[in-house]
Amino acid sequence: MPDPADISVIIPAYNRESTIARSIESILAGSVVPGEILVCDDGSSDRTVETVSSFDAPVRVIVRENGGPAAARNTGVAQARGSWITFLDSDDYYLPGKLESQCAALEAFPEARALVSNGFILEGPNGGTDKRDNFGHGRLDVPEPRLAEVAELTPYLCGDLAGYVEGLLIRKEVWQRLGGMDESIWGIEDLDFYMRFSLTERLVLQPEPGYVKDYDEIVDARITSDHGCDPGFFAYYIRICQKALKLFPGMPAEARQALVNRAHDWSRPLMEYHVRNGDRAAAASVRRNVRQMGADSRLTLFGVFTWPGVGAALHRALRGGGDLPKRNPRVSDAIWKAASV
């Protein structure tokens, strides 16, 4: 069981003077208090640093130039004093028993070097709450703490695009051995880390929710600075899958197929975006890249399109035979906004 005094809670923050105090206070009010609460300010222009500095130990703050949420977390881990690391976003907050229950669950599995709470509470804009799963959306069976197998989570990560590191408690040396977060990925850097982690380590899955997540953050994706998610947001998903396939060639067949299928799924809106903007060469490049991943591209790219009518039109457009129809209404506004910035 980790000694709470040997745990560092990392909070990346950017312009969160209105919420950061609540985040810190939720940790201090827990049934056990960690040895360190380390806020990594990512170049805020408001009074975030002053607000954090008003707290006594074990709270401390470090300041860095703006670089994004992944960079802020990596910086925090590098400077953390604890040998166990966990996280909290600067507008979310812990439930009172979060750290105590995680430490107790790890005590039953001394061989494990990480644990993740599979539940969290989503707080809505009108004060309502809803329990959510970090992985699986109800399909991952976690009635009580248990040790997951290597690659067990990979298909769920591919299917749900979920996984917040706020539920993670991990040994610092494991985080660093895996290279931490990919600082070139914005918005889904959690998913990329979990993907690599799930293919190398066993971790304890815990059913109880450990934290409350702010609905507004999920909706407007206001995570650190004004760096937006351009159409490369779709490319991020493809890249995460390709990177995992390259780094872990010996993964189980089920995990490999899930990665290939998910990359092909996300190639569709990315190719559609390029074609709509007159860049057929870019769309063709996406098609070539995903074809190299091993699935039957005739089926996954043009035969089974999620959005009816787009597949055939895209195929014609890539061959120079016409333009795409107007955007299918089944494409959500949120996805289209992410692809249109």
Buried (B, 14 or more C-beta within 10 A) or exposed (E): EBEBBBBBBBBBBBBBBEBBBBBBBBBBEBEBBBBBBBBBBBBBEEBBBEBBBEBEEBBBBBBBEBBBBBBBBBBBBEBBBBBBBBBBBBBBBBBEBBBBBBBBBBEEBEEBBBBBBBBBBBBEEEEEEEEBBBBBEEEBEBEEBBBBEBBBBBBBBBBBBBBBBBBBBBBBEBBEEBEBBBBEBBBBBBBBBBBBBBBBBBBBBBBBBBBBBBBEBBEEBBBBBEEEBBBBBBBBBBBBBBBBBEBBEEBBEEBBBBBBBBBBBBBBBBBBBBBBEEEBEBBBEBBEBBBEBEBEBEEBBBEEBEBEEBBEBBBBBBEEEEEBEEEBEEBEEEEBEBBEE
